[in-house]
Amino acid sequence: MFGDIKNIIFDLDNTLYHFSSIWKESNERTFNYFGYNNFINYEDFFLKYKEVNNELIKKIRSGELRFKELRFERLITTFEKFEISLTNDDCKVYYEKQFEFINDLIVPDIELIDKIKDLKRQYNLVILTNGKALEQRQKIKKLGLENLFKLYISEETHISKPKPDAFINILEENDFLPEETLMIGDSIFYDIKPAKKLGCRTCLIDRRWHFDDEGKNLNYDGYKAYDVKIVLDNLLKKI
């Protein structure tokens, strides 16, 4: 299956570690830290937050909203549902605190680190991730994965997945052939479809995102695994 692969592009969050569980816990900690739990039940808040997020994602896909505007718009709109007004500065403080909690909750996976070090001897490794550069780089460092990948972060490249140029940029800059390149990610929309359209091989990490109400990948019939370490083992064996 992977015998002719030379290059591997990884998504970061929910692919190389279980981001969703960390995100959910960090968000509740942040919510409680600012005292909102004194007058709003967190589960009620999160249900509304999830609903707002999914509506805003539709706007991103239709081009009505930019990805970088999602965070603040999501928080402001959700709190409005509970008759609480937030400013952009309030959102900035909220998410800065949440990232502190995220950073506290990330724990390096020694087994994963060792497998990636072995993988690096055989393949060209890249991380392609949407997000803020400082946050994504700090996550990678906390995960113990620093200096193991060439990094492409949307805030730095100014190209977000699923735009084809996010992938084309990597292929062209590194002289990667699509047919020799494997994209590993947890999102069909952001990772799998755009890579596949360019002729890359794909592997889905089938983890549920914290905003999903039901299985998001029920119609996907390609290669997939729940744990990325299973995929790494197969790559190391060139199965």
C-alpha positions, 0 to 999 in steps of 0.5 A: 500500500505504501511501498512507493511513498517518499513524502508524508504530509501530516495534519497536526490537531486530532491527527498527531495527538487527540486534540478534541479531548484536550480542547473540550477540557481546556474550554470548560476550564476557561469558562469556569476560570472567568466565572461564567459557570456561576450563571450558565451551565457549561453543557448548555453553553457548549451545545450552543457553541457547537451549533454556532460553530457549525453554522459559521463553518458553512459560511467559511465554506461558502466564502462568506467568512474567513477562517481567521475570523471564526474564533472571535465570531464564534465566541461573541455569537454564542455568548449573545445567545445568553445575553452576554456581550463580548468585545474582540479584546474579551475574546482575545483574553479568553482564548489566550487563557484557553491556550494556557490550559491546552498547553498544560494538558498536552503530554508527549507520547514517547512511543509516537516520538520514537516512531516518527524519528524512525520514519524520518530516516525513510521519508520526507516529513511535513506538517500542514496545519491551519492556525496561529503560528505561535500556538501551533509551534508551541503545541509541536514543542510540547508534544516533543515533535520539534525539529522532526518536520518541515512546518507549514502553518497557515498564519505564516504561509497565508494559505489555509486548508482546504485551498489547493494552494496550501498543498501545491505550495508544499509539493512545488517547494519541495519537488514532491511528486503527488503520487509519491506523497501521502496526506494524513489527516482527520478531516475529509474536507480540509485534508483528504479531498484537496490532497486527493484532487491533486493526485496525492495518496491519502489516509484518514485518521478517523477521530471524532471532532469535538463539534461533531454530533454524529460520525462525520466520515460515514461515507468515506471508504478509503484507507483509515485508522483511528490511531496514527501510530498504526499508520506509522507502523505500516509505513515503517514496514512499507506495507 
